[in-house]
Amino acid sequence: MSRVPSLNSPFLLGFDDIERALDRVSRNASDGYPPYNIERLAKSECAPERLRITLAVAGFTQDQLEITLEERQLVIRGRQQDDKERVFLHRGIAARQFQRAFLLAEGMQVQGANLVHGLLCVDLARPEPERVVQKISITARG
């Protein structure tokens, strides 16, 4: 993966957090398990425009999955325990742990999550940006 250009332009003030976030995301993007989709859900009469993250977590139960929000980072973890009483003649499906993290923009809200047929869906509210125009008064000196 190529390095994202630095945000050190004199016209970009206060974007240090974004550069650190880009570094963090590029380090965490290498693992492909579990596979996931991100889709945009259109605005409807009863819901704002949303984003939906869908992870393929076949074999995981609800109590083996954990979703947390840690400082604007959505972290999804899965932990399976080996059943010591089962005897496998062939083991092609591993009991595997995972952690998948998504960095959320300021103001993004997690609306909920559900697990259906091995797919974990997490819905995020996409906030409407507030248009603010502020007039700055100029003080004359001397």
ChimeraX attribute file (.defattr): number of C-alpha atoms within 10 A of each C-alpha:
attribute: neighborCount
match mode: 1-to-1
recipient: residues
	/A:1	7
	/A:2	5
	/A:3	8
	/A:4	10
	/A:5	7
	/A:6	9
	/A:7	14
	/A:8	12
	/A:9	8
	/A:10	6
	/A:11	7
	/A:12	9
	/A:13	9
	/A:14	9
	/A:15	11
	/A:16	12
	/A:17	9
	/A:18	12
	/A:19	15
	/A:20	10
	/A:21	14
	/A:22	14
	/A:23	13
	/A:24	12
	/A:25	14
	/A:26	13
	/A:27	11
	/A:28	13
	/A:29	12
	/A:30	9
	/A:31	11
	/A:32	9
	/A:33	14
	/A:34	16
	/A:35	11
	/A:36	15
	/A:37	10
	/A:38	13
	/A:39	11
	/A:40	13
	/A:41	16
	/A:42	10
	/A:43	11
	/A:44	9
	/A:45	5
	/A:46	5
	/A:47	10
	/A:48	15
	/A:49	14
	/A:50	20
	/A:51	19
	/A:52	20
	/A:53	17
	/A:54	20
	/A:55	20
	/A:56	17
	/A:57	20
	/A:58	13
	/A:59	15
	/A:60	19
	/A:61	13
	/A:62	13
	/A:63	9
	/A:64	13
	/A:65	18
	/A:66	12
	/A:67	16
	/A:68	13
	/A:69	15
	/A:70	10
	/A:71	9
	/A:72	15
	/A:73	14
	/A:74	16
	/A:75	15
	/A:76	18
	/A:77	14
	/A:78	19
	/A:79	15
	/A:80	16
	/A:81	9
	/A:82	9
	/A:83	8
	/A:84	6
	/A:85	6
	/A:86	7
	/A:87	8
	/A:88	7
	/A:89	6
	/A:90	6
	/A:91	8
	/A:92	7
	/A:93	7
	/A:94	9
	/A:95	13
	/A:96	14
	/A:97	15
	/A:98	14
	/A:99	16
	/A:100	19
	/A:101	17
	/A:102	15
	/A:103	17
	/A:104	16
	/A:105	12
	/A:106	9
	/A:107	12
	/A:108	16
	/A:109	16
	/A:110	18
	/A:111	12
	/A:112	12
	/A:113	14
	/A:114	11
	/A:115	18
	/A:116	10
	/A:117	9
	/A:118	14
	/A:119	17
	/A:120	21
	/A:121	19
	/A:122	20
	/A:123	20
	/A:124	21
	/A:125	18
	/A:126	18
	/A:127	14
	/A:128	10
	/A:129	7
	/A:130	6
	/A:131	6
	/A:132	6
	/A:133	6
	/A:134	6
	/A:135	6
	/A:136	6
	/A:137	6
	/A:138	6
	/A:139	5
	/A:140	5
	/A:141	4
	/A:142	2
